[in-house]
Amino acid sequence: MGKIYFVDVTNRDGVQTARLGLSKLEKTMINLYMDEMGVFQSEFGFPTTKHERRYLLANLKLQEMGVLKNIRLSGWTRGLASDVEEAFRAIPTIKHLNVSSSTSDQMIQGKYRGRKTRDDVISDMTAAVDKAYELGAETVGVNCEDGSRTDLDFLIRFASEAKKHGATRLRYCDTLGYESPKSIYDTIYALATAVKMDIEIHTHGDLGLAVATSISGAMAAVDAGQDAYINTTINGVGERAGNADFLSCVLSLMKAKGIAGKYELGIPIKLERIWDAARFASYAFNVPIPINQPGVGRNCFAHASGIHADGVLKDPENYELYGYKELGRGEPITVNTGSEICAGEYSGINGFKHVVNQLNNEDANLDLALPEDRDAANRILELVRYANVESHKPLVEEELIFIIKYPEIAKELLTMTPLDY
């Protein structure tokens, strides 16, 4: 039996959402949350995009330092050898890539406008995979953009050629949210059986089915004897109607009838930090968590009905599939906002020291310390000011802690060098 893993795409697909975005420090915080919870891989950005360079290198450095302990960091490029070359020129230490090709006839005809055929798509993809390994990649995944509208025979051919060239996984993209749970199960099962290759499932919520199709697709891959990798984002943020929500997918695998206990996670997911991660993403994106969002919505553990309230007081399992403490939440109906960090772009050093002392008083295990040297302490404060300016909002306490602990990394995250590597 195969196992199921999670690949976070908040920092790639999530930030492509219209009207939304994250600062480089905020993207880094997302990676830290994902690492803590047991996510296998973060698709952490675009190595061919110049403004991503310092952020990508800084996160790879955090991995070398053991701050990001287990999570893999993968970049995304188009399925072109020239893109792969550019990625390694900019980020020489990158080890994991996903290369993306449009595979449906709709995309080949409507996007490439007759400039490419199916054979060209495969030729470009295999050249990109070869180039990635030539330049030092350890793993290369291949993406089928619009896979759900791609002829199955061509998908099998595409995946088979990718496998011959050493691709480690095939990412099946339901780019338009077109699939149903039944249709994606049938396709993924046939694909995984024919090619005998691990499958990534990437879905969108245009029909409100992103979580259901992700789970069904992963079940199909495992039933066919392959590992499955579900692409998710925090709070389901993503283009148009969003991507599959991370927590909803995890809870489905852990709690759903006929699924829980049958399909095994490759890495146990520790959900004690999901409440903090969901609130941080909501704050960073400036997108409120829906009141009925599974697990983290404000009403998720609130019971108004007299019968329901009475039943929960007698035994929470009467009306709750999982408990709020499993998700790191506080009391059932309260919303914990944590400390308000009043350290912004105009803060002074004395006020900053006061904030640091407050943090230490609230958590005896934190043991934060500013440098004794006033100039060195001021340099950290200056980083806090820049982070505030970049994100256009006050920092949350974990961002502040990160900057104090890793000022040199923070400096890289906050530095941009326009049009120059």
N, C-alpha and C positions, 0 to 999 in steps of 0.2 A: 504494500500500500504506500502511495505517495503521501507527502505531508503538505501542509498549507503554511505559507509565509506571507508577511506583509511588506509591501514596498510603498513608502510614503512619497506622494507626488505633490504635496502642498507647495514646495518650493520650485516646482516646475510648472505643472498644470494649474495649480491654485493661483499662482501669481500672474498667470496669463488672463485671469478673469477681468473682463471689462470693468473699469472704474475702481479696481482694487490693486493693492500692491503691498510689499513688505520692504522695510529697510534691510540692509545686510546683517545688522545685529539681530533683528527680529527673525530673519531666516535662520540664523545660527541658533537662536533659542529654540526654534522648532526642531532642528536636528538634535539638540540636547534632550528635549522631551522624548523624541522618538527613540533615541538610544536608550534612555532609562527604561522605557516601557517594553523593549524587546523587539522593535521593528527591525527586520532583516536589512533593509536597504533604504536609503534616501536618495531619490533622484534630485540632487541638491542644486542643479542649475545648468547653465548653458556655457560650456567652455569656449565656444566661438564668439560669445558676446563680451565685448571688451570691458564693460563696467562690472561684469561678474568676476573678473580675474582675481582681484585681491581677496574677495570673499571666498572663492573656491580654494585658493591656496591657503588661506587662513584656516578653513575648516579641515583641510587635509593635514595641516600642521597640528590642529587640535587632536586629530586622530593619532598622529605620531607621538604626541605628548601623553596619550592615554586618557585625555579628557572625554573624547568620544571613544568609548571603550570597545564596542562590538559592531556598531552599525557600519555597513558598507556605504560608501559615497560614490554615486554614479552620475555621470554627465549625459546630457542628451544632445545628439546632433542629427542632422539629416543623413540619410543613407548614401552619402557621397564620400569618396576617398579624400577629396579636397577639404571637406569639412573636418574629417578625422585628422588630417595633417594640421589644420589650423588649431584644432583642439589640443593636440600634443605640443604644438609650438607655444601656445599660451599657458597650458597647464601640464608641464612635463611629468609631474608626479601622479597624474591621474591614472587609476588602474582599472576602472570599470566604466563601460560606455553602453548606452543604448542608441542604436542607429535606426532612424525611422524612414520608412518608405510608404508611399501611398499605393495601395494594391487593388482597389476596386476599379472596375471599368469606368464608373462615374468620375472618379478622381483622375484616372489616366487620361480620359478624354476631356473632362471639364476643367481640370487643373493644369495639366501639362499641354493642353491644346494641340495634341497631335505630335508633340516633339519627342514623345517616348512611347514605346510599346511595352507589353508585358516582359518581353525578353530584356529590354533596356532596364526595366525596374530591377530585375533579378541581377543583371550584370553590375549595375551600380551598387546594389546592396552587398554582393559578394566581394567586390573590390574594396568597399568600406570596411567590411569585416577583416579582410586580409591585411589591410593597411593598419588597422587598430592593433592587431597582434604583432605586426612587424615593428610597430613603434613602442611596444611594451605593455599593452593591455593584458590584464589577467583574465577578465571575462568580457564578453560582448553579447548583448542581447539585441535581437532584431525586432522591429515594430512593424505591424501591418496596420497602417492608418486606414480607417474605414474597412476594417476586416469583416465587419458584420454585413457589409454589402458586397463582399468579394466572393466570387465563385469558389466553392469548396475545392475543386480540383486544382485551381491555381494556388489557393492557400497551401495545399499539401505540397505542390511543386516548389513554391517559394520557401516553405519551411524546410523541405528536404535539402534544397541547395544551401540554405543557411547552415544547416547542421553539418553538411559536408565540409564547409569552410570553418567549422569550429565554434559556431554560435552556441551559446550556453542555454538560451531560452528564446522562445517566441512570444512576443507580446501581441495578444489578440485585442485589437482596439474596437470597441463599440463606440465609434467616434460621435455618432449622432444620437446615441441612446435608443437605438432602433430595436434591439433584441428584447425578447421575452425570456422568462426563465426556462421554458421548454425548448425554445429554438436555440439558445446559447448552449444548453446542455448537449443537445444533439450534435451541434457543430464542433464543440470542443472535444467531445468524446471521440468523434470520428477523426478529428485532426490529431489528437494525442495518440490514438491507437495506430493510425497510419504512419506517423513520423517518429513516434517514441521519443518525444522531446518534452522537456518541462515547459509549462505554459504560464504566461502572465495574463491576467484578466484586467482589462482597463475599460471601465464603463462610464457612461454619463447618464444624467437624470432627466433627460428631455421628456420621458414618459413616466417619470417617478419610479423607475424600476432599477436604478443603479445598484442598490444594495442587493436586491433579489437576484439580479443577473450575475453580479459578482460571485455571490455564494453558489449559485447554480453552476456557473462555469467552473469554479474551483472544484466543486464536487465531481464534475465530469472528468476533469484532468486526473484527479485522484482515483476515481473509479477505473480509469484507463491505465492506471499504474504509474502515473507521473506526478512529480511535485507541482503544486500550483502556487502562484505568487499573485496576491490580490493587490491591485493599485488602489490606494485610498488617500483621502485628504482629511485634515482635521475639520470637523463640523461640516464635511461635505462640500466645502467651498470649491468652486471650479467654474469653468467656462459655461455660459448660458445657465442651465438649470443645475449645474454642479456635478461633482464626481461622487463616487461612492464614499459615504461617511465611514471613517475608521472605526469609531466606537460601535456603530450599528452593525458593521460586519463582524467585529470581534464578538459582540454579544450574541449575534446569530449563531456563530460557530460554537459558542460556549453554552448556550441556553436553549436553542430552538429544538422543538420536537423532531425526532428523526435525524438530527444532525449532531447534536451534542453527544460526545462520547463515541461517535462513529468516525468522525474526521479529526485527525490529530494535527495540532499545531507543531510546526518544526521548531519554533522557539516560543516558550510560554510568554504570554502577554501579561505584563504587570499593570493593572489598571488603576492602581492607587494614585497615579499622577495624571490621569486623564481629565479630571475636573480642573486642575490647574492649567493643563495644556489647552483645553477647550476655551477656558476663560481668556487665556493669553492670546490665542488666535483670534478670538472675537474682538478683543481690545485692539490688537495689532492691525487687523483688517478693517476695524470699525464697522463690523457687521454683527448685530445682536444675535445671540443664540435663540432660535425659535422656542417659544414657551413649551412646545410639545416635543422638542428634540429628544430622541431616546437617550436616557442616562443622564444628560446634562441640562435638559430643559428645565425651566423653573417649576413647571407643574409635574415633573416626572415622578416625584414622591409626595405630591400634595393631594390630599383626599378630602373632598368637600361633602360628598354624599354621606348621610348619617350611617347608612348600612356599611359603606366602604370604610369610613373612619373607624367605626366600631370593630370591624373585622381586622383592620390593620393593627389596632391597639392590642387585640387579643393575640394575633400572630401575623407579622408582616407578610408571610408567605401566602396568606389568604388572597392578597391583591397585588403582590409584587414578585416578579420573576427573579429579581436580583436586588440587593440592598445598596443603599446610598453609600455605606462605608466601603463597599468593594471598589467604588469609583473615587475614593478619596474626598467625598463630599462631607460637609459639616452636618449640622442638624437637618432633618428632612426638608424643612420648608424655608430655611434661611439661605441667603446667598452670601457666602463669605467673600469679601472683597480684598482682604489682606490690608497691609499697610499702604497708606498713600505716601509715595516718595516725593517730597517737595524739593527735588534737586533738579533744576532745569537750566535753561540756557543763560540765566542771569544769576545763578547761585553764587554765594561767596564761600570761602574755605571754612569759616567757623560754622555756618549753617550746614555745610556738607558734613563736617565732623559730627555734628549733632545727629544728623540722619543716620550715619554709620553707627553711632552709639546706640540709637534707638533699635536698629536692627540687631545688634549684639544683645541688647536687653531682652528682646522678644524671643531670641533663640540662643540659648546658652552654648549650643554646640557650634554656632557659626564661626565665632572667633575671627571676625574681620578686623583687619588692621591697615590703616593708612601709613605710608612711610613717615618716619620721624622728620625727615628733611622736608621743610615747608615747600620748597620748589618742586620736589618729587610729588608731594601730595597735591599741589596745584596742577601738575600735569595730568593727574588722574581726574581731577575735577574738570579740567578742560575737555577731556574725552567725554565725560558725562554731558557737558554742555553741547558738544558736537552731536552726540547721539540724540539728544533732545531736539536739536535743530533738524536733524535728518528725518526723524520720525514724525515731527510736528506734534508731539504729545509727551506728557511726562513719562518717565521710565517706570516700569514696574520694578519691584524690589529684586527680582531675579536677574534682570538686566543690569541693575546697579551692582549687584554682587559679582556678576561675570566681569564687568569692567574693572572692578577693584582687584579681582583675582588674576585676571589675564590682560593687563593693560596693553602689552605689545600686540596681542592678537586683536584687541579692540581697536587699536590704532589702524591696523590693516583693514579691518572691516569698515572703518569710517573714512578711509582714504580712497579717492578716485583720481586717476590720472587720465584725463580725456585724450583719446586718439593716440595713446602711446602705451606700448607694453614695457 
